[in-house]
Amino acid sequence: MSEALAIAVDPQFDGASSGTSARAEVRTAGLDQPWPSAKLQAFLDRAAVATPYLVIDVDTIERKYLEIVGALDGIDVHYALKANPHPDVVQRLAVRGSGFDAASLSEVDRCLEAGAPASRISFGSTIKKQADIAAAYERGVRVFAFDAEAELAKLAVAAPGASVFCRLLIETGGAEWPLSRKFGCDIATACELLLRARDLGLKPCGVSFHVGSQQTDVEQWDIGVAAAAEVFRSLAAEGIELDLMNLGGGFPARYRTPVPPLADYAAAIRRSVQRRLGFGAGRIRLVAEVGRALVAEAGVIDAEVVLIARKSIADERRWVYLDAGVLNGLIETVGESIKYPIQTARDGDPAMPVVLAGPTCDSFDVMYDRAGYALPESLQVGDRVRILSTGAYTYTYAAVEFNGFPPLQVVCI
Protein backbone atom coordinates (compact mmCIF):
# COMPACT_ATOMS: atom_id res chain seq x y z
CA MET A 1 0.00 0.00 0.00
CA SER A 2 1.44 3.34 -1.09
CA GLU A 3 3.00 5.99 1.12
CA ALA A 4 2.28 4.06 4.34
CA LEU A 5 -1.33 5.22 4.32
CA ALA A 6 -3.26 2.26 5.71
CA ILE A 7 -6.91 2.17 4.71
CA ALA A 8 -9.37 0.45 7.03
CA VAL A 9 -12.27 -1.42 5.45
CA ASP A 10 -15.72 -0.24 6.50
CA PRO A 11 -17.71 -3.29 7.64
CA GLN A 12 -20.77 -1.86 5.90
CA PHE A 13 -19.13 -2.75 2.57
CA ASP A 14 -18.08 -6.08 1.13
CA GLY A 15 -14.28 -6.24 1.13
CA ALA A 16 -14.31 -6.94 -2.63
CA SER A 17 -15.49 -3.39 -3.26
CA SER A 18 -11.89 -2.27 -3.12
CA GLY A 19 -11.10 -4.32 -6.18
CA THR A 20 -8.57 -6.49 -4.34
CA SER A 21 -9.47 -9.50 -6.48
CA ALA A 22 -8.35 -7.55 -9.54
CA ARG A 23 -5.06 -6.18 -8.23
CA ALA A 24 -3.08 -9.35 -8.91
CA GLU A 25 -3.81 -8.90 -12.62
CA VAL A 26 -3.12 -5.19 -12.81
CA ARG A 27 0.53 -5.55 -13.76
CA THR A 28 -0.36 -7.38 -16.96
CA ALA A 29 -3.38 -5.28 -17.88
CA GLY A 30 -1.40 -3.18 -20.37
CA LEU A 31 -1.38 0.61 -20.35
CA ASP A 32 -0.55 1.08 -24.02
CA GLN A 33 -3.61 -0.33 -25.73
CA PRO A 34 -4.48 1.11 -29.18
CA TRP A 35 -7.13 3.81 -29.14
CA PRO A 36 -9.75 2.97 -30.15
CA SER A 37 -9.04 -0.67 -29.41
CA ALA A 38 -8.23 -3.02 -32.27
CA LYS A 39 -11.47 -4.81 -31.46
CA LEU A 40 -13.47 -1.59 -31.86
CA GLN A 41 -11.71 -0.67 -35.08
CA ALA A 42 -12.34 -4.11 -36.57
CA PHE A 43 -16.03 -3.93 -35.66
CA LEU A 44 -16.44 -0.44 -37.10
CA ASP A 45 -14.71 -1.46 -40.33
CA ARG A 46 -17.09 -4.33 -40.97
CA ALA A 47 -20.31 -3.37 -39.15
CA ALA A 48 -23.54 -3.04 -41.11
CA VAL A 49 -25.35 -0.98 -38.48
CA ALA A 50 -27.42 2.08 -39.34
CA THR A 51 -25.95 5.30 -37.95
CA PRO A 52 -25.85 6.87 -35.51
CA TYR A 53 -24.92 4.22 -32.98
CA LEU A 54 -22.56 3.78 -30.05
CA VAL A 55 -20.34 0.72 -29.93
CA ILE A 56 -18.78 -0.25 -26.59
CA ASP A 57 -15.84 -2.60 -26.12
CA VAL A 58 -16.54 -4.22 -22.76
CA ASP A 59 -13.08 -5.81 -22.71
CA THR A 60 -11.57 -2.31 -22.80
CA ILE A 61 -13.69 -1.38 -19.78
CA GLU A 62 -12.40 -4.42 -17.93
CA ARG A 63 -8.80 -3.46 -18.79
CA LYS A 64 -9.41 0.11 -17.64
CA TYR A 65 -10.87 -1.16 -14.38
CA LEU A 66 -7.73 -3.17 -13.71
CA GLU A 67 -5.55 -0.16 -14.52
CA ILE A 68 -7.59 2.15 -12.30
CA VAL A 69 -7.57 -0.26 -9.35
CA GLY A 70 -3.80 -0.46 -9.69
CA ALA A 71 -3.31 3.30 -10.05
CA LEU A 72 -5.59 4.10 -7.11
CA ASP A 73 -4.09 1.35 -4.96
CA GLY A 74 -5.53 1.67 -1.46
CA ILE A 75 -8.56 3.68 -2.63
CA ASP A 76 -11.77 1.71 -3.10
CA VAL A 77 -13.15 2.00 -6.62
CA HIS A 78 -16.89 2.42 -6.96
CA TYR A 79 -18.36 2.69 -10.44
CA ALA A 80 -20.72 5.66 -10.95
CA LEU A 81 -23.48 4.03 -13.00
CA LYS A 82 -24.73 7.30 -14.47
CA ALA A 83 -21.68 7.34 -16.78
CA ASN A 84 -22.88 4.23 -18.61
CA PRO A 85 -25.49 1.92 -17.06
CA HIS A 86 -25.58 -0.65 -19.86
CA PRO A 87 -26.25 -4.10 -18.31
CA ASP A 88 -23.22 -5.65 -20.03
CA VAL A 89 -20.94 -3.00 -18.54
CA VAL A 90 -22.39 -3.31 -15.03
CA GLN A 91 -22.24 -7.10 -15.14
CA ARG A 92 -18.58 -7.16 -16.20
CA LEU A 93 -17.64 -4.79 -13.37
CA ALA A 94 -19.72 -6.72 -10.85
CA VAL A 95 -17.80 -9.88 -11.73
CA ARG A 96 -14.56 -7.97 -11.18
CA GLY A 97 -15.63 -6.98 -7.67
CA SER A 98 -16.26 -3.28 -8.24
CA GLY A 99 -18.28 -1.24 -5.80
CA PHE A 100 -21.13 0.85 -7.20
CA ASP A 101 -22.52 4.34 -6.73
CA ALA A 102 -26.22 4.39 -7.61
CA ALA A 103 -28.22 7.59 -8.06
CA SER A 104 -31.69 6.03 -8.30
CA LEU A 105 -33.62 2.93 -7.34
CA SER A 106 -33.40 1.82 -10.96
CA GLU A 107 -29.61 1.94 -10.77
CA VAL A 108 -29.68 0.00 -7.50
CA ASP A 109 -31.72 -2.68 -9.24
CA ARG A 110 -29.36 -2.67 -12.23
CA CYS A 111 -26.46 -3.49 -9.90
CA LEU A 112 -28.36 -6.23 -8.12
CA GLU A 113 -29.51 -7.76 -11.41
CA ALA A 114 -25.86 -7.82 -12.53
CA GLY A 115 -24.95 -9.89 -9.49
CA ALA A 116 -23.46 -7.20 -7.24
CA PRO A 117 -24.30 -7.73 -3.57
CA ALA A 118 -26.15 -4.91 -1.84
CA SER A 119 -23.14 -4.50 0.47
CA ARG A 120 -21.19 -3.08 -2.49
CA ILE A 121 -23.80 -0.45 -3.38
CA SER A 122 -24.16 3.04 -1.96
CA PHE A 123 -27.18 5.20 -2.76
CA GLY A 124 -25.17 8.29 -3.56
CA SER A 125 -27.83 10.75 -4.67
CA THR A 126 -28.74 13.37 -2.08
CA ILE A 127 -32.21 13.79 -3.63
CA LYS A 128 -34.30 10.66 -3.10
CA LYS A 129 -37.98 9.84 -2.69
CA GLN A 130 -38.72 8.25 0.66
CA ALA A 131 -40.33 5.29 -1.12
CA ASP A 132 -37.13 4.72 -3.09
CA ILE A 133 -35.03 4.86 0.08
CA ALA A 134 -37.32 2.28 1.66
CA ALA A 135 -37.15 0.03 -1.41
CA ALA A 136 -33.35 0.20 -1.56
CA TYR A 137 -33.15 -0.53 2.16
CA GLU A 138 -35.45 -3.51 1.71
CA ARG A 139 -33.10 -4.77 -1.00
CA GLY A 140 -30.19 -4.63 1.45
CA VAL A 141 -28.57 -1.25 0.73
CA ARG A 142 -27.26 0.23 3.97
CA VAL A 143 -25.19 3.26 2.89
CA PHE A 144 -26.86 6.51 1.83
CA ALA A 145 -25.81 10.08 1.04
CA PHE A 146 -27.56 13.24 2.21
CA ASP A 147 -26.98 17.00 2.35
CA ALA A 148 -30.15 18.37 3.98
CA GLU A 149 -32.16 17.93 7.16
CA ALA A 150 -35.29 16.88 5.27
CA GLU A 151 -33.31 14.08 3.57
CA LEU A 152 -32.11 12.88 6.96
CA ALA A 153 -35.69 12.76 8.18
CA LYS A 154 -36.62 10.52 5.24
CA LEU A 155 -33.63 8.27 5.88
CA ALA A 156 -34.44 7.91 9.57
CA VAL A 157 -37.92 6.63 8.72
CA ALA A 158 -37.16 4.56 5.60
CA ALA A 159 -33.66 3.25 6.40
CA PRO A 160 -33.39 2.93 10.20
CA GLY A 161 -29.87 2.33 11.44
CA ALA A 162 -28.30 2.90 8.03
CA SER A 163 -24.85 4.42 7.58
CA VAL A 164 -25.05 7.94 6.14
CA PHE A 165 -22.49 10.34 4.76
CA CYS A 166 -22.91 14.06 4.14
CA ARG A 167 -21.99 15.69 0.85
CA LEU A 168 -19.98 18.89 1.21
CA LEU A 169 -20.37 21.91 -1.04
CA ILE A 170 -16.95 22.98 -2.31
CA GLU A 171 -15.76 25.36 -5.00
CA THR A 172 -12.98 24.13 -7.29
CA GLY A 173 -11.46 24.97 -10.66
CA GLY A 174 -9.89 22.90 -13.40
CA ALA A 175 -12.94 20.82 -14.39
CA GLU A 176 -14.19 20.77 -17.96
CA TRP A 177 -17.70 19.85 -16.71
CA PRO A 178 -18.15 21.66 -13.34
CA LEU A 179 -20.47 20.23 -10.68
CA SER A 180 -21.30 22.75 -7.98
CA ARG A 181 -24.16 24.64 -6.30
CA LYS A 182 -26.86 21.99 -6.72
CA PHE A 183 -25.36 19.48 -4.31
CA GLY A 184 -23.85 19.62 -0.86
CA CYS A 185 -23.85 21.91 2.16
CA ASP A 186 -21.22 23.97 3.94
CA ILE A 187 -18.97 22.66 6.70
CA ALA A 188 -20.95 24.03 9.64
CA THR A 189 -24.20 22.63 8.29
CA ALA A 190 -22.59 19.26 7.61
CA CYS A 191 -21.39 19.04 11.21
CA GLU A 192 -24.85 19.84 12.55
CA LEU A 193 -26.51 17.35 10.23
CA LEU A 194 -24.12 14.52 11.11
CA LEU A 195 -24.87 15.09 14.79
CA ARG A 196 -28.55 15.11 13.95
CA ALA A 197 -28.11 11.81 12.11
CA ARG A 198 -26.82 10.21 15.31
CA ASP A 199 -29.78 11.58 17.25
CA LEU A 200 -32.14 10.07 14.67
CA GLY A 201 -30.67 6.59 15.13
CA LEU A 202 -28.62 6.62 11.95
CA LYS A 203 -24.88 5.92 11.77
CA PRO A 204 -22.92 8.98 10.60
CA CYS A 205 -19.91 7.45 8.81
CA GLY A 206 -18.29 10.22 6.80
CA VAL A 207 -18.46 12.86 4.11
CA SER A 208 -18.26 13.16 0.34
CA PHE A 209 -17.43 15.91 -2.13
CA HIS A 210 -16.96 16.34 -5.87
CA VAL A 211 -14.27 18.37 -7.63
CA GLY A 212 -16.05 18.47 -11.00
CA SER A 213 -16.09 16.08 -13.92
CA GLN A 214 -13.06 15.73 -16.22
CA GLN A 215 -10.86 17.34 -13.60
CA THR A 216 -7.43 18.12 -15.03
CA ASP A 217 -5.79 19.56 -11.89
CA VAL A 218 -4.62 16.83 -9.53
CA GLU A 219 -4.39 19.28 -6.61
CA GLN A 220 -8.08 20.19 -6.59
CA TRP A 221 -8.94 17.27 -4.30
CA ASP A 222 -7.02 19.03 -1.55
CA ILE A 223 -9.87 21.56 -1.29
CA GLY A 224 -12.34 18.79 -0.51
CA VAL A 225 -9.96 16.92 1.77
CA ALA A 226 -9.34 20.10 3.77
CA ALA A 227 -13.09 20.64 4.19
CA ALA A 228 -13.60 17.00 5.13
CA ALA A 229 -10.80 17.19 7.71
CA GLU A 230 -12.59 20.06 9.45
CA VAL A 231 -15.74 17.97 9.70
CA PHE A 232 -13.80 14.94 10.96
CA ARG A 233 -12.17 17.00 13.72
CA SER A 234 -15.42 18.71 14.72
CA LEU A 235 -17.31 15.42 14.97
CA ALA A 236 -14.46 13.77 16.88
CA ALA A 237 -14.83 16.48 19.51
CA GLU A 238 -18.48 15.40 19.83
CA GLY A 239 -17.56 11.75 20.25
CA ILE A 240 -18.24 10.64 16.66
CA GLU A 241 -15.32 9.04 14.82
CA LEU A 242 -16.03 9.30 11.10
CA ASP A 243 -14.14 6.79 8.97
CA LEU A 244 -15.28 7.32 5.36
CA MET A 245 -14.08 9.95 2.91
CA ASN A 246 -15.81 9.69 -0.44
CA LEU A 247 -13.62 11.53 -2.94
CA GLY A 248 -16.32 11.65 -5.60
CA GLY A 249 -15.43 11.40 -9.25
CA GLY A 250 -13.69 13.75 -11.63
CA PHE A 251 -10.94 11.41 -12.81
CA PRO A 252 -10.45 12.23 -16.49
CA ALA A 253 -10.61 10.36 -19.78
CA ARG A 254 -8.56 10.94 -22.92
CA TYR A 255 -10.17 13.36 -25.34
CA ARG A 256 -8.25 15.83 -27.54
CA THR A 257 -5.69 16.95 -24.99
CA PRO A 258 -3.44 14.92 -22.67
CA VAL A 259 -4.43 14.42 -19.04
CA PRO A 260 -2.27 13.46 -16.06
CA PRO A 261 -1.96 9.74 -15.25
CA LEU A 262 -4.28 8.44 -12.56
CA ALA A 263 -1.31 7.55 -10.38
CA ASP A 264 -0.59 11.29 -10.08
CA TYR A 265 -4.10 11.89 -8.80
CA ALA A 266 -3.78 9.09 -6.25
CA ALA A 267 -0.43 10.41 -5.02
CA ALA A 268 -1.81 13.95 -4.65
CA ILE A 269 -4.84 12.67 -2.75
CA ARG A 270 -2.72 10.60 -0.37
CA ARG A 271 -0.42 13.55 0.30
CA SER A 272 -3.42 15.72 1.04
CA VAL A 273 -5.06 13.21 3.38
CA GLN A 274 -1.79 12.66 5.24
CA ARG A 275 -1.15 16.39 5.54
CA ARG A 276 -4.70 17.33 6.57
CA LEU A 277 -5.40 14.44 8.93
CA GLY A 278 -1.95 13.36 10.04
CA PHE A 279 -1.76 10.17 12.04
CA GLY A 280 -5.55 9.86 11.94
CA ALA A 281 -5.43 9.19 8.22
CA GLY A 282 -4.74 5.50 8.72
CA ARG A 283 -8.24 4.71 9.96
CA ILE A 284 -10.04 6.44 7.09
CA ARG A 285 -11.49 4.51 4.20
CA LEU A 286 -11.10 6.36 0.91
CA VAL A 287 -13.61 5.78 -1.88
CA ALA A 288 -13.41 7.06 -5.45
CA GLU A 289 -16.52 7.13 -7.63
CA VAL A 290 -15.01 6.53 -11.05
CA GLY A 291 -17.19 6.89 -14.14
CA ARG A 292 -15.83 8.76 -17.12
CA ALA A 293 -12.24 7.55 -16.72
CA LEU A 294 -13.45 3.97 -16.70
CA VAL A 295 -15.85 3.83 -19.65
CA ALA A 296 -15.30 6.82 -21.97
CA GLU A 297 -12.44 5.42 -24.05
CA ALA A 298 -14.29 2.13 -24.58
CA GLY A 299 -16.94 3.76 -26.75
CA VAL A 300 -17.11 5.16 -30.29
CA ILE A 301 -20.10 6.80 -31.94
CA ASP A 302 -20.35 5.97 -35.61
CA ALA A 303 -22.14 8.83 -37.36
CA GLU A 304 -22.86 9.92 -40.92
CA VAL A 305 -22.35 13.28 -42.62
CA VAL A 306 -25.86 14.45 -43.57
CA LEU A 307 -25.06 17.87 -45.03
CA ILE A 308 -22.08 20.13 -45.74
CA ALA A 309 -22.82 23.80 -46.32
CA ARG A 310 -21.48 27.36 -46.25
CA LYS A 311 -23.49 30.25 -44.85
CA SER A 312 -22.06 32.61 -47.47
CA ILE A 313 -19.76 32.49 -50.47
CA ALA A 314 -17.08 34.26 -48.43
CA ASP A 315 -17.43 31.92 -45.45
CA GLU A 316 -14.04 30.35 -44.65
CA ARG A 317 -15.64 27.59 -42.64
CA ARG A 318 -17.96 24.85 -43.73
CA TRP A 319 -20.85 23.65 -41.61
CA VAL A 320 -20.81 19.88 -41.25
CA TYR A 321 -24.08 18.37 -40.05
CA LEU A 322 -24.01 14.85 -38.58
CA ASP A 323 -26.85 12.48 -37.76
CA ALA A 324 -25.62 12.53 -34.13
CA GLY A 325 -25.77 15.78 -32.20
CA VAL A 326 -26.28 17.54 -28.90
CA LEU A 327 -29.75 16.10 -28.42
CA ASN A 328 -29.04 12.49 -29.37
CA GLY A 329 -25.90 11.52 -27.54
CA LEU A 330 -23.52 14.48 -27.44
CA ILE A 331 -25.03 16.62 -24.68
CA GLU A 332 -21.61 17.16 -23.10
CA THR A 333 -20.63 19.33 -26.06
CA VAL A 334 -22.88 22.01 -24.55
CA GLY A 335 -20.65 25.03 -24.01
CA GLU A 336 -18.04 23.04 -25.97
CA SER A 337 -17.03 21.56 -22.62
CA ILE A 338 -16.06 18.03 -23.66
CA LYS A 339 -14.11 18.00 -26.91
CA TYR A 340 -14.26 14.57 -28.50
CA PRO A 341 -11.57 13.39 -30.93
CA ILE A 342 -12.96 12.76 -34.41
CA GLN A 343 -11.73 10.41 -37.12
CA THR A 344 -12.75 10.10 -40.77
CA ALA A 345 -11.70 7.80 -43.58
CA ARG A 346 -10.19 10.85 -45.31
CA ASP A 347 -7.81 11.84 -42.52
CA GLY A 348 -4.48 12.89 -44.01
CA ASP A 349 -6.09 14.96 -46.76
CA PRO A 350 -5.81 18.77 -46.47
CA ALA A 351 -8.15 19.99 -43.74
CA MET A 352 -10.21 23.14 -43.28
CA PRO A 353 -12.03 24.65 -40.28
CA VAL A 354 -15.59 23.52 -39.66
CA VAL A 355 -18.59 24.09 -37.46
CA LEU A 356 -20.03 20.78 -36.32
CA ALA A 357 -23.78 20.49 -35.77
CA GLY A 358 -26.45 17.86 -35.28
CA PRO A 359 -29.50 16.98 -37.34
CA THR A 360 -32.39 18.49 -35.37
CA CYS A 361 -34.40 21.64 -36.09
CA ASP A 362 -33.05 23.39 -33.01
CA SER A 363 -30.30 26.01 -33.07
CA PHE A 364 -29.12 24.63 -29.72
CA ASP A 365 -27.93 21.56 -31.63
CA VAL A 366 -24.44 22.85 -32.47
CA MET A 367 -21.55 20.88 -30.98
CA TYR A 368 -18.45 22.88 -31.93
CA ASP A 369 -18.24 26.45 -33.22
CA ARG A 370 -15.29 27.96 -31.33
CA ALA A 371 -13.20 24.91 -30.42
CA GLY A 372 -11.05 24.97 -33.56
CA TYR A 373 -12.15 21.74 -35.24
CA ALA A 374 -10.91 21.04 -38.77
CA LEU A 375 -11.94 18.19 -41.06
CA PRO A 376 -10.68 17.08 -44.49
CA GLU A 377 -11.69 19.31 -47.39
CA SER A 378 -12.49 16.11 -49.27
CA LEU A 379 -15.18 15.10 -46.74
CA GLN A 380 -18.43 14.27 -48.52
CA VAL A 381 -22.11 13.88 -47.63
CA GLY A 382 -22.62 10.23 -46.74
CA ASP A 383 -19.14 9.75 -45.26
CA ARG A 384 -18.84 8.05 -41.88
CA VAL A 385 -17.37 9.95 -38.94
CA ARG A 386 -16.10 8.25 -35.80
CA ILE A 387 -16.44 10.20 -32.56
CA LEU A 388 -14.01 8.74 -30.03
CA SER A 389 -14.14 8.42 -26.24
CA THR A 390 -17.92 8.48 -26.22
CA GLY A 391 -18.49 5.58 -23.85
CA ALA A 392 -19.54 7.94 -21.02
CA TYR A 393 -22.58 10.20 -20.72
CA THR A 394 -23.91 9.64 -24.23
CA TYR A 395 -26.70 7.20 -24.99
CA THR A 396 -28.61 7.74 -21.70
CA TYR A 397 -27.89 11.47 -21.54
CA ALA A 398 -30.09 12.46 -24.47
CA ALA A 399 -33.54 13.52 -25.60
CA VAL A 400 -35.97 10.76 -26.52
CA GLU A 401 -37.17 11.18 -30.10
CA PHE A 402 -36.95 14.97 -30.27
CA ASN A 403 -37.98 15.82 -33.85
CA GLY A 404 -38.66 12.11 -34.24
CA PHE A 405 -35.01 11.12 -34.05
CA PRO A 406 -34.76 7.85 -32.09
CA PRO A 407 -32.43 7.37 -29.11
CA LEU A 408 -28.86 6.42 -29.88
CA GLN A 409 -28.49 2.70 -30.55
CA VAL A 410 -25.97 0.81 -28.40
CA VAL A 411 -23.95 -2.22 -29.43
CA CYS A 412 -21.71 -3.98 -26.90
CA ILE A 413 -18.94 -6.19 -28.20
Helices and strands as residue ranges (DSSP letters): G 2-4, G 15-17, H 20-26, H 38-46, E 53-56, H 58-71, E 76-80, G 81-83, H 87-95, E 99-102, H 105-113, G 118-120, E 121-123, H 130-138, E 143-146, H 149-158, E 163-167, E 175-177, H 187-199, E 203-208, E 213-215, G 218-220, H 221-237, E 244-246, H 262-277, G 278-283, E 285-290, H 292-295, G 296-298, E 299-309, E 318-322, G 326-328, G 331-336, E 342-344, E 351-357, E 366-368, E 374-376, E 384-388, G 402-404, E 409-412
